[in-house]
């Protein structure tokens, strides 16, 4: 699961997996803005057939928290 989520994030942000760590997020990667964040969340929701709550959306601001 972790690897698949990393792939989703890297594809959306157009970055290499080597540029992504568990602490990478909206505050550490310049391409990761609020619009890209919503694209990431939507892609993960579609991939795993889940839905993030509004609270989870706010808290999920880096890879570790998303996983």
ABEGO torsion letter per residue (X at the ends): XAAAAAAAAAAAAGBBAAABBAABBAAABAABBAAAAAAAAAAAAAAAGBBBBAAAAAABABAAAAX
